[in-house]
Amino acid sequence: MTLDNLVQPIDGWSSLGYNRAAPEELLIRLLDIDPGFLWRQDLPAVVLDAAAAHPDRNVRGRLVETRHELTADQWNRLPPSERGQGVGSPACLLPARSPSAAG
């Protein structure tokens, strides 16, 4: 049985996203069921890529909320209105301006 044969979600599947042994393909498919596992900080880059490009804005929003250190390419896949100020976002990479530097 392959993941392609699995069409209907089964109760409890969302918890599989927290299993560190779950294959990348399964994690990507689970984004459609429940993206709650995106809070894991040890997710493979391919899963973060899939979340950044996911058609559901709730999945992309969850990715931004989790404050993963996304690559510039991953941030650029997000619509500008959804990029937020997460860790690793281009806005976070800019040096902070000191109050005395303000004109």
PDB file as gemmi writes it, atoms N, CA and C in Angstrom:
CRYST1    1.000    1.000    1.000  90.00  90.00  90.00 P 1                      
ATOM      1  N   MET A   1       0.844  -1.176   0.000  1.00  0.00           N  
ATOM      2  CA  MET A   1       0.000   0.000   0.000  1.00  0.00           C  
ATOM      3  C   MET A   1       0.890   1.239   0.000  1.00  0.00           C  
ATOM      4  N   THR A   2       0.616   2.172  -0.888  1.00  0.00           N  
ATOM      5  CA  THR A   2       1.378   3.411  -0.954  1.00  0.00           C  
ATOM      6  C   THR A   2       0.509   4.557  -0.478  1.00  0.00           C  
ATOM      7  N   LEU A   3       1.143   5.698  -0.278  1.00  0.00           N  
ATOM      8  CA  LEU A   3       0.387   6.876   0.148  1.00  0.00           C  
ATOM      9  C   LEU A   3      -0.594   7.323  -0.923  1.00  0.00           C  
ATOM     10  N   ASP A   4      -0.321   7.002  -2.184  1.00  0.00           N  
ATOM     11  CA  ASP A   4      -1.233   7.380  -3.266  1.00  0.00           C  
ATOM     12  C   ASP A   4      -2.581   6.687  -3.140  1.00  0.00           C  
ATOM     13  N   ASN A   5      -2.611   5.518  -2.515  1.00  0.00           N  
ATOM     14  CA  ASN A   5      -3.855   4.772  -2.344  1.00  0.00           C  
ATOM     15  C   ASN A   5      -4.721   5.338  -1.226  1.00  0.00           C  
ATOM     16  N   LEU A   6      -4.148   6.159  -0.389  1.00  0.00           N  
ATOM     17  CA  LEU A   6      -4.866   6.694   0.762  1.00  0.00           C  
ATOM     18  C   LEU A   6      -5.526   8.008   0.372  1.00  0.00           C  
ATOM     19  N   VAL A   7      -6.834   8.002   0.300  1.00  0.00           N  
ATOM     20  CA  VAL A   7      -7.574   9.176  -0.146  1.00  0.00           C  
ATOM     21  C   VAL A   7      -8.293   9.837   1.016  1.00  0.00           C  
ATOM     22  N   GLN A   8      -9.008   9.081   1.803  1.00  0.00           N  
ATOM     23  CA  GLN A   8      -9.795   9.601   2.914  1.00  0.00           C  
ATOM     24  C   GLN A   8      -8.935   9.706   4.178  1.00  0.00           C  
ATOM     25  N   PRO A   9      -8.992  10.862   4.867  1.00  0.00           N  
ATOM     26  CA  PRO A   9      -8.275  10.955   6.139  1.00  0.00           C  
ATOM     27  C   PRO A   9      -8.901  10.040   7.183  1.00  0.00           C  
ATOM     28  N   ILE A  10      -8.079   9.502   8.022  1.00  0.00           N  
ATOM     29  CA  ILE A  10      -8.520   8.611   9.092  1.00  0.00           C  
ATOM     30  C   ILE A  10      -8.379   9.372  10.408  1.00  0.00           C  
ATOM     31  N   ASP A  11      -9.336   9.172  11.322  1.00  0.00           N  
ATOM     32  CA  ASP A  11      -9.250   9.818  12.632  1.00  0.00           C  
ATOM     33  C   ASP A  11      -7.882   9.565  13.247  1.00  0.00           C  
ATOM     34  N   GLY A  12      -7.288  10.605  13.766  1.00  0.00           N  
ATOM     35  CA  GLY A  12      -5.996  10.476  14.429  1.00  0.00           C  
ATOM     36  C   GLY A  12      -4.804  10.686  13.511  1.00  0.00           C  
ATOM     37  N   TRP A  13      -5.039  10.855  12.219  1.00  0.00           N  
ATOM     38  CA  TRP A  13      -3.916  11.039  11.295  1.00  0.00           C  
ATOM     39  C   TRP A  13      -3.121  12.286  11.594  1.00  0.00           C  
ATOM     40  N   SER A  14      -3.786  13.332  12.060  1.00  0.00           N  
ATOM     41  CA  SER A  14      -3.066  14.584  12.284  1.00  0.00           C  
ATOM     42  C   SER A  14      -1.935  14.399  13.296  1.00  0.00           C  
ATOM     43  N   SER A  15      -2.090  13.464  14.217  1.00  0.00           N  
ATOM     44  CA  SER A  15      -1.030  13.230  15.201  1.00  0.00           C  
ATOM     45  C   SER A  15       0.208  12.595  14.573  1.00  0.00           C  
ATOM     46  N   LEU A  16       0.069  12.011  13.397  1.00  0.00           N  
ATOM     47  CA  LEU A  16       1.237  11.434  12.723  1.00  0.00           C  
ATOM     48  C   LEU A  16       2.259  12.505  12.364  1.00  0.00           C  
ATOM     49  N   GLY A  17       1.812  13.735  12.207  1.00  0.00           N  
ATOM     50  CA  GLY A  17       2.722  14.816  11.882  1.00  0.00           C  
ATOM     51  C   GLY A  17       3.751  15.089  12.963  1.00  0.00           C  
ATOM     52  N   TYR A  18       3.473  14.648  14.172  1.00  0.00           N  
ATOM     53  CA  TYR A  18       4.410  14.838  15.278  1.00  0.00           C  
ATOM     54  C   TYR A  18       5.394  13.686  15.413  1.00  0.00           C  
ATOM     55  N   ASN A  19       5.220  12.656  14.607  1.00  0.00           N  
ATOM     56  CA  ASN A  19       6.104  11.496  14.637  1.00  0.00           C  
ATOM     57  C   ASN A  19       7.354  11.809  13.829  1.00  0.00           C  
ATOM     58  N   ARG A  20       8.497  11.824  14.483  1.00  0.00           N  
ATOM     59  CA  ARG A  20       9.752  12.157  13.804  1.00  0.00           C  
ATOM     60  C   ARG A  20      10.154  11.119  12.761  1.00  0.00           C  
ATOM     61  N   ALA A  21       9.548   9.961  12.810  1.00  0.00           N  
ATOM     62  CA  ALA A  21       9.865   8.916  11.829  1.00  0.00           C  
ATOM     63  C   ALA A  21       8.943   8.986  10.603  1.00  0.00           C  
ATOM     64  N   ALA A  22       7.976   9.875  10.614  1.00  0.00           N  
ATOM     65  CA  ALA A  22       7.043   9.990   9.481  1.00  0.00           C  
ATOM     66  C   ALA A  22       7.805  10.457   8.248  1.00  0.00           C  
ATOM     67  N   PRO A  23       7.573   9.816   7.114  1.00  0.00           N  
ATOM     68  CA  PRO A  23       8.274  10.214   5.889  1.00  0.00           C  
ATOM     69  C   PRO A  23       7.812  11.590   5.396  1.00  0.00           C  
ATOM     70  N   GLU A  24       8.696  12.255   4.667  1.00  0.00           N  
ATOM     71  CA  GLU A  24       8.411  13.590   4.153  1.00  0.00           C  
ATOM     72  C   GLU A  24       7.128  13.607   3.327  1.00  0.00           C  
ATOM     73  N   GLU A  25       6.929  12.604   2.487  1.00  0.00           N  
ATOM     74  CA  GLU A  25       5.742  12.546   1.635  1.00  0.00           C  
ATOM     75  C   GLU A  25       4.466  12.552   2.473  1.00  0.00           C  
ATOM     76  N   LEU A  26       4.475  11.816   3.568  1.00  0.00           N  
ATOM     77  CA  LEU A  26       3.299  11.779   4.451  1.00  0.00           C  
ATOM     78  C   LEU A  26       3.071  13.139   5.103  1.00  0.00           C  
ATOM     79  N   LEU A  27       4.145  13.773   5.564  1.00  0.00           N  
ATOM     80  CA  LEU A  27       4.015  15.083   6.201  1.00  0.00           C  
ATOM     81  C   LEU A  27       3.420  16.100   5.229  1.00  0.00           C  
ATOM     82  N   ILE A  28       3.847  16.043   3.982  1.00  0.00           N  
ATOM     83  CA  ILE A  28       3.308  16.957   2.979  1.00  0.00           C  
ATOM     84  C   ILE A  28       1.819  16.696   2.761  1.00  0.00           C  
ATOM     85  N   ARG A  29       1.444  15.438   2.704  1.00  0.00           N  
ATOM     86  CA  ARG A  29       0.019  15.101   2.530  1.00  0.00           C  
ATOM     87  C   ARG A  29      -0.809  15.515   3.742  1.00  0.00           C  
ATOM     88  N   LEU A  30      -0.201  15.465   4.930  1.00  0.00           N  
ATOM     89  CA  LEU A  30      -0.917  15.842   6.154  1.00  0.00           C  
ATOM     90  C   LEU A  30      -1.211  17.341   6.226  1.00  0.00           C  
ATOM     91  N   LEU A  31      -0.499  18.137   5.441  1.00  0.00           N  
ATOM     92  CA  LEU A  31      -0.794  19.572   5.421  1.00  0.00           C  
ATOM     93  C   LEU A  31      -2.239  19.831   5.036  1.00  0.00           C  
ATOM     94  N   ASP A  32      -2.808  18.949   4.214  1.00  0.00           N  
ATOM     95  CA  ASP A  32      -4.201  19.098   3.784  1.00  0.00           C  
ATOM     96  C   ASP A  32      -5.198  18.732   4.879  1.00  0.00           C  
ATOM     97  N   ILE A  33      -4.758  17.957   5.858  1.00  0.00           N  
ATOM     98  CA  ILE A  33      -5.654  17.485   6.914  1.00  0.00           C  
ATOM     99  C   ILE A  33      -5.573  18.386   8.143  1.00  0.00           C  
ATOM    100  N   ASP A  34      -4.365  18.627   8.624  1.00  0.00           N  
ATOM    101  CA  ASP A  34      -4.176  19.449   9.814  1.00  0.00           C  
ATOM    102  C   ASP A  34      -2.728  19.917   9.854  1.00  0.00           C  
ATOM    103  N   PRO A  35      -2.474  21.207   9.610  1.00  0.00           N  
ATOM    104  CA  PRO A  35      -1.098  21.697   9.606  1.00  0.00           C  
ATOM    105  C   PRO A  35      -0.537  21.991  10.999  1.00  0.00           C  
ATOM    106  N   GLY A  36      -1.215  21.535  12.040  1.00  0.00           N  
ATOM    107  CA  GLY A  36      -0.767  21.811  13.404  1.00  0.00           C  
ATOM    108  C   GLY A  36       0.642  21.334  13.700  1.00  0.00           C  
ATOM    109  N   PHE A  37       1.082  20.296  13.014  1.00  0.00           N  
ATOM    110  CA  PHE A  37       2.417  19.759  13.265  1.00  0.00           C  
ATOM    111  C   PHE A  37       3.520  20.705  12.785  1.00  0.00           C  
ATOM    112  N   LEU A  38       3.163  21.769  12.078  1.00  0.00           N  
ATOM    113  CA  LEU A  38       4.182  22.723  11.620  1.00  0.00           C  
ATOM    114  C   LEU A  38       4.900  23.396  12.785  1.00  0.00           C  
ATOM    115  N   TRP A  39       4.369  23.249  13.991  1.00  0.00           N  
ATOM    116  CA  TRP A  39       5.058  23.797  15.163  1.00  0.00           C  
ATOM    117  C   TRP A  39       6.342  23.040  15.463  1.00  0.00           C  
ATOM    118  N   ARG A  40       6.465  21.831  14.905  1.00  0.00           N  
ATOM    119  CA  ARG A  40       7.728  21.088  15.086  1.00  0.00           C  
ATOM    120  C   ARG A  40       8.876  21.898  14.500  1.00  0.00           C  
ATOM    121  N   GLN A  41       9.957  22.006  15.231  1.00  0.00           N  
ATOM    122  CA  GLN A  41      11.098  22.793  14.751  1.00  0.00           C  
ATOM    123  C   GLN A  41      12.113  21.952  13.986  1.00  0.00           C  
ATOM    124  N   ASP A  42      11.853  20.668  13.838  1.00  0.00           N  
ATOM    125  CA  ASP A  42      12.805  19.779  13.157  1.00  0.00           C  
ATOM    126  C   ASP A  42      12.272  19.278  11.817  1.00  0.00           C  
ATOM    127  N   LEU A  43      11.403  20.044  11.189  1.00  0.00           N  
ATOM    128  CA  LEU A  43      10.808  19.602   9.930  1.00  0.00           C  
ATOM    129  C   LEU A  43      11.806  19.724   8.781  1.00  0.00           C  
ATOM    130  N   PRO A  44      11.758  18.767   7.858  1.00  0.00           N  
ATOM    131  CA  PRO A  44      12.640  18.836   6.688  1.00  0.00           C  
ATOM    132  C   PRO A  44      12.293  20.051   5.819  1.00  0.00           C  
ATOM    133  N   ALA A  45      13.289  20.566   5.107  1.00  0.00           N  
ATOM    134  CA  ALA A  45      13.098  21.735   4.249  1.00  0.00           C  
ATOM    135  C   ALA A  45      12.020  21.496   3.203  1.00  0.00           C  
ATOM    136  N   VAL A  46      11.900  20.280   2.703  1.00  0.00           N  
ATOM    137  CA  VAL A  46      10.908  19.987   1.662  1.00  0.00           C  
ATOM    138  C   VAL A  46       9.484  20.167   2.192  1.00  0.00           C  
ATOM    139  N   VAL A  47       9.271  19.912   3.473  1.00  0.00           N  
ATOM    140  CA  VAL A  47       7.950  20.103   4.080  1.00  0.00           C  
ATOM    141  C   VAL A  47       7.671  21.601   4.236  1.00  0.00           C  
ATOM    142  N   LEU A  48       8.679  22.359   4.640  1.00  0.00           N  
ATOM    143  CA  LEU A  48       8.514  23.810   4.743  1.00  0.00           C  
ATOM    144  C   LEU A  48       8.266  24.420   3.368  1.00  0.00           C  
ATOM    145  N   ASP A  49       8.955  23.910   2.343  1.00  0.00           N  
ATOM    146  CA  ASP A  49       8.722  24.360   0.964  1.00  0.00           C  
ATOM    147  C   ASP A  49       7.275  24.130   0.573  1.00  0.00           C  
ATOM    148  N   ALA A  50       6.772  22.937   0.863  1.00  0.00           N  
ATOM    149  CA  ALA A  50       5.389  22.593   0.499  1.00  0.00           C  
ATOM    150  C   ALA A  50       4.393  23.472   1.250  1.00  0.00           C  
ATOM    151  N   ALA A  51       4.677  23.767   2.514  1.00  0.00           N  
ATOM    152  CA  ALA A  51       3.778  24.623   3.293  1.00  0.00           C  
ATOM    153  C   ALA A  51       3.782  26.054   2.747  1.00  0.00           C  
ATOM    154  N   ALA A  52       4.946  26.554   2.358  1.00  0.00           N  
ATOM    155  CA  ALA A  52       5.047  27.916   1.824  1.00  0.00           C  
ATOM    156  C   ALA A  52       4.292  28.058   0.508  1.00  0.00           C  
ATOM    157  N   ALA A  53       4.249  26.990  -0.281  1.00  0.00           N  
ATOM    158  CA  ALA A  53       3.585  27.022  -1.585  1.00  0.00           C  
ATOM    159  C   ALA A  53       2.167  26.454  -1.541  1.00  0.00           C  
ATOM    160  N   HIS A  54       1.690  26.087  -0.366  1.00  0.00           N  
ATOM    161  CA  HIS A  54       0.381  25.434  -0.245  1.00  0.00           C  
ATOM    162  C   HIS A  54      -0.744  26.379  -0.679  1.00  0.00           C  
ATOM    163  N   PRO A  55      -1.765  25.864  -1.361  1.00  0.00           N  
ATOM    164  CA  PRO A  55      -2.861  26.728  -1.808  1.00  0.00           C  
ATOM    165  C   PRO A  55      -3.761  27.247  -0.684  1.00  0.00           C  
ATOM    166  N   ASP A  56      -3.755  26.597   0.471  1.00  0.00           N  
ATOM    167  CA  ASP A  56      -4.611  27.006   1.586  1.00  0.00           C  
ATOM    168  C   ASP A  56      -3.888  28.071   2.420  1.00  0.00           C  
ATOM    169  N   ARG A  57      -4.488  29.247   2.520  1.00  0.00           N  
ATOM    170  CA  ARG A  57      -3.843  30.328   3.270  1.00  0.00           C  
ATOM    171  C   ARG A  57      -3.710  29.998   4.750  1.00  0.00           C  
ATOM    172  N   ASN A  58      -4.541  29.094   5.285  1.00  0.00           N  
ATOM    173  CA  ASN A  58      -4.421  28.694   6.688  1.00  0.00           C  
ATOM    174  C   ASN A  58      -3.123  27.922   6.923  1.00  0.00           C  
ATOM    175  N   VAL A  59      -2.723  27.121   5.948  1.00  0.00           N  
ATOM    176  CA  VAL A  59      -1.462  26.386   6.064  1.00  0.00           C  
ATOM    177  C   VAL A  59      -0.297  27.374   6.010  1.00  0.00           C  
ATOM    178  N   ARG A  60      -0.342  28.290   5.054  1.00  0.00           N  
ATOM    179  CA  ARG A  60       0.731  29.279   4.937  1.00  0.00           C  
ATOM    180  C   ARG A  60       0.781  30.164   6.183  1.00  0.00           C  
ATOM    181  N   GLY A  61      -0.392  30.532   6.707  1.00  0.00           N  
ATOM    182  CA  GLY A  61      -0.436  31.341   7.917  1.00  0.00           C  
ATOM    183  C   GLY A  61       0.158  30.620   9.114  1.00  0.00           C  
ATOM    184  N   ARG A  62      -0.136  29.337   9.210  1.00  0.00           N  
ATOM    185  CA  ARG A  62       0.431  28.550  10.319  1.00  0.00           C  
ATOM    186  C   ARG A  62       1.954  28.509  10.206  1.00  0.00           C  
ATOM    187  N   LEU A  63       2.452  28.416   8.974  1.00  0.00           N  
ATOM    188  CA  LEU A  63       3.901  28.393   8.762  1.00  0.00           C  
ATOM    189  C   LEU A  63       4.530  29.686   9.275  1.00  0.00           C  
ATOM    190  N   VAL A  64       3.912  30.818   8.990  1.00  0.00           N  
ATOM    191  CA  VAL A  64       4.441  32.101   9.461  1.00  0.00           C  
ATOM    192  C   VAL A  64       4.350  32.190  10.980  1.00  0.00           C  
ATOM    193  N   GLU A  65       3.249  31.711  11.556  1.00  0.00           N  
ATOM    194  CA  GLU A  65       3.069  31.750  13.009  1.00  0.00           C  
ATOM    195  C   GLU A  65       4.127  30.946  13.744  1.00  0.00           C  
ATOM    196  N   THR A  66       4.608  29.874  13.129  1.00  0.00           N  
ATOM    197  CA  THR A  66       5.551  28.984  13.808  1.00  0.00           C  
ATOM    198  C   THR A  66       6.949  29.571  13.909  1.00  0.00           C  
ATOM    199  N   ARG A  67       7.202  30.645  13.167  1.00  0.00           N  
ATOM    200  CA  ARG A  67       8.475  31.353  13.231  1.00  0.00           C  
ATOM    201  C   ARG A  67       9.671  30.474  12.879  1.00  0.00           C  
ATOM    202  N   HIS A  68       9.493  29.617  11.877  1.00  0.00           N  
ATOM    203  CA  HIS A  68      10.624  28.844  11.362  1.00  0.00           C  
ATOM    204  C   HIS A  68      11.614  29.795  10.701  1.00  0.00           C  
ATOM    205  N   GLU A  69      12.871  29.406  10.689  1.00  0.00           N  
ATOM    206  CA  GLU A  69      13.875  30.180   9.965  1.00  0.00           C  
ATOM    207  C   GLU A  69      13.811  29.757   8.501  1.00  0.00           C  
ATOM    208  N   LEU A  70      12.964  30.420   7.753  1.00  0.00           N  
ATOM    209  CA  LEU A  70      12.760  30.099   6.355  1.00  0.00           C  
ATOM    210  C   LEU A  70      13.847  30.742   5.502  1.00  0.00           C  
ATOM    211  N   THR A  71      14.127  30.098   4.373  1.00  0.00           N  
ATOM    212  CA  THR A  71      15.073  30.669   3.427  1.00  0.00           C  
ATOM    213  C   THR A  71      14.396  31.842   2.716  1.00  0.00           C  
ATOM    214  N   ALA A  72      15.180  32.666   2.060  1.00  0.00           N  
ATOM    215  CA  ALA A  72      14.622  33.787   1.298  1.00  0.00           C  
ATOM    216  C   ALA A  72      13.681  33.269   0.215  1.00  0.00           C  
ATOM    217  N   ASP A  73      14.030  32.146  -0.399  1.00  0.00           N  
ATOM    218  CA  ASP A  73      13.179  31.567  -1.438  1.00  0.00           C  
ATOM    219  C   ASP A  73      11.834  31.133  -0.867  1.00  0.00           C  
ATOM    220  N   GLN A  74      11.841  30.530   0.320  1.00  0.00           N  
ATOM    221  CA  GLN A  74      10.587  30.122   0.953  1.00  0.00           C  
ATOM    222  C   GLN A  74       9.731  31.339   1.295  1.00  0.00           C  
ATOM    223  N   TRP A  75      10.340  32.409   1.811  1.00  0.00           N  
ATOM    224  CA  TRP A  75       9.586  33.625   2.124  1.00  0.00           C  
ATOM    225  C   TRP A  75       8.993  34.227   0.863  1.00  0.00           C  
ATOM    226  N   ASN A  76       9.757  34.176  -0.232  1.00  0.00           N  
ATOM    227  CA  ASN A  76       9.279  34.769  -1.485  1.00  0.00           C  
ATOM    228  C   ASN A  76       8.110  33.996  -2.080  1.00  0.00           C  
ATOM    229  N   ARG A  77       7.928  32.732  -1.715  1.00  0.00           N  
ATOM    230  CA  ARG A  77       6.791  31.953  -2.194  1.00  0.00           C  
ATOM    231  C   ARG A  77       5.491  32.373  -1.514  1.00  0.00           C  
ATOM    232  N   LEU A  78       5.610  32.961  -0.346  1.00  0.00           N  
ATOM    233  CA  LEU A  78       4.424  33.419   0.378  1.00  0.00           C  
ATOM    234  C   LEU A  78       3.912  34.711  -0.253  1.00  0.00           C  
ATOM    235  N   PRO A  79       2.599  34.872  -0.344  1.00  0.00           N  
ATOM    236  CA  PRO A  79       2.066  36.154  -0.824  1.00  0.00           C  
ATOM    237  C   PRO A  79       2.543  37.277   0.107  1.00  0.00           C  
ATOM    238  N   PRO A  80       2.856  38.458  -0.433  1.00  0.00           N  
ATOM    239  CA  PRO A  80       3.372  39.556   0.404  1.00  0.00           C  
ATOM    240  C   PRO A  80       2.510  39.863   1.624  1.00  0.00           C  
ATOM    241  N   SER A  81       1.204  39.741   1.498  1.00  0.00           N  
ATOM    242  CA  SER A  81       0.323  40.062   2.628  1.00  0.00           C  
ATOM    243  C   SER A  81       0.402  39.024   3.741  1.00  0.00           C  
ATOM    244  N   GLU A  82       1.012  37.869   3.473  1.00  0.00           N  
ATOM    245  CA  GLU A  82       1.075  36.798   4.467  1.00  0.00           C  
ATOM    246  C   GLU A  82       2.474  36.595   5.029  1.00  0.00           C  
ATOM    247  N   ARG A  83       3.418  37.392   4.636  1.00  0.00           N  
ATOM    248  CA  ARG A  83       4.809  37.153   5.047  1.00  0.00           C  
ATOM    249  C   ARG A  83       5.067  37.477   6.504  1.00  0.00           C  
ATOM    250  N   GLY A  84       4.360  38.431   7.074  1.00  0.00           N  
ATOM    251  CA  GLY A  84       4.519  38.730   8.496  1.00  0.00           C  
ATOM    252  C   GLY A  84       5.931  39.130   8.846  1.00  0.00           C  
ATOM    253  N   GLN A  85       6.285  38.947  10.085  1.00  0.00           N  
ATOM    254  CA  GLN A  85       7.600  39.328  10.594  1.00  0.00           C  
ATOM    255  C   GLN A  85       8.259  38.149  11.290  1.00  0.00           C  
ATOM    256  N   GLY A  86       8.151  36.965  10.735  1.00  0.00           N  
ATOM    257  CA  GLY A  86       8.714  35.771  11.347  1.00  0.00           C  
ATOM    258  C   GLY A  86      10.226  35.784  11.376  1.00  0.00           C  
ATOM    259  N   VAL A  87      10.799  34.893  12.149  1.00  0.00           N  
ATOM    260  CA  VAL A  87      12.247  34.744  12.216  1.00  0.00           C  
ATOM    261  C   VAL A  87      12.751  34.389  10.831  1.00  0.00           C  
ATOM    262  N   GLY A  88      13.772  35.072  10.375  1.00  0.00           N  
ATOM    263  CA  GLY A  88      14.347  34.780   9.075  1.00  0.00           C  
ATOM    264  C   GLY A  88      13.660  35.519   7.939  1.00  0.00           C  
ATOM    265  N   SER A  89      12.578  36.251   8.223  1.00  0.00           N  
ATOM    266  CA  SER A  89      11.924  37.008   7.164  1.00  0.00           C  
ATOM    267  C   SER A  89      12.840  38.149   6.763  1.00  0.00           C  
ATOM    268  N   PRO A  90      12.730  38.630   5.530  1.00  0.00           N  
ATOM    269  CA  PRO A  90      13.608  39.730   5.116  1.00  0.00           C  
ATOM    270  C   PRO A  90      13.553  40.919   6.064  1.00  0.00           C  
ATOM    271  N   ALA A  91      12.396  41.240   6.622  1.00  0.00           N  
ATOM    272  CA  ALA A  91      12.301  42.375   7.544  1.00  0.00           C  
ATOM    273  C   ALA A  91      13.102  42.123   8.812  1.00  0.00           C  
ATOM    274  N   CYS A  92      13.175  40.857   9.244  1.00  0.00           N  
ATOM    275  CA  CYS A  92      13.927  40.528  10.460  1.00  0.00           C  
ATOM    276  C   CYS A  92      15.426  40.556  10.219  1.00  0.00           C  
ATOM    277  N   LEU A  93      15.856  40.466   8.972  1.00  0.00           N  
ATOM    278  CA  LEU A  93      17.273  40.436   8.656  1.00  0.00           C  
ATOM    279  C   LEU A  93      17.870  41.839   8.563  1.00  0.00           C  
ATOM    280  N   LEU A  94      17.012  42.866   8.519  1.00  0.00           N  
ATOM    281  CA  LEU A  94      17.510  44.223   8.460  1.00  0.00           C  
ATOM    282  C   LEU A  94      18.021  44.646   9.834  1.00  0.00           C  
ATOM    283  N   PRO A  95      19.094  45.444   9.870  1.00  0.00           N  
ATOM    284  CA  PRO A  95      19.582  45.897  11.188  1.00  0.00           C  
ATOM    285  C   PRO A  95      18.567  46.824  11.830  1.00  0.00           C  
ATOM    286  N   ALA A  96      18.475  46.734  13.135  1.00  0.00           N  
ATOM    287  CA  ALA A  96      17.555  47.591  13.883  1.00  0.00           C  
ATOM    288  C   ALA A  96      18.057  49.018  13.845  1.00  0.00           C  
ATOM    289  N   ARG A  97      17.132  49.945  13.745  1.00  0.00           N  
ATOM    290  CA  ARG A  97      17.508  51.358  13.760  1.00  0.00           C  
ATOM    291  C   ARG A  97      17.471  51.849  15.186  1.00  0.00           C  
ATOM    292  N   SER A  98      18.502  52.566  15.554  1.00  0.00           N  
ATOM    293  CA  SER A  98      18.536  53.114  16.907  1.00  0.00           C  
ATOM    294  C   SER A  98      17.680  54.382  16.937  1.00  0.00           C  
ATOM    295  N   PRO A  99      17.106  54.725  18.101  1.00  0.00           N  
ATOM    296  CA  PRO A  99      16.279  55.928  18.200  1.00  0.00           C  
ATOM    297  C   PRO A  99      17.033  57.189  17.786  1.00  0.00           C  
ATOM    298  N   SER A 100      18.344  57.249  18.032  1.00  0.00           N  
ATOM    299  CA  SER A 100      19.126  58.441  17.701  1.00  0.00           C  
ATOM    300  C   SER A 100      19.311  58.559  16.194  1.00  0.00           C  
ATOM    301  N   ALA A 101      19.142  57.458  15.451  1.00  0.00           N  
ATOM    302  CA  ALA A 101      19.310  57.506  13.993  1.00  0.00           C  
ATOM    303  C   ALA A 101      18.081  58.064  13.305  1.00  0.00           C  
ATOM    304  N   ALA A 102      16.967  58.118  14.025  1.00  0.00           N  
ATOM    305  CA  ALA A 102      15.750  58.652  13.423  1.00  0.00           C  
ATOM    306  C   ALA A 102      15.909  60.156  13.236  1.00  0.00           C  
ATOM    307  N   GLY A 103      15.471  60.655  12.053  1.00  0.00           N  
ATOM    308  CA  GLY A 103      15.695  62.034  11.689  1.00  0.00           C  
ATOM    309  C   GLY A 103      14.771  62.953  12.331  1.00  0.00           C  
TER     310      GLY A 103                                                      
END                                                                             
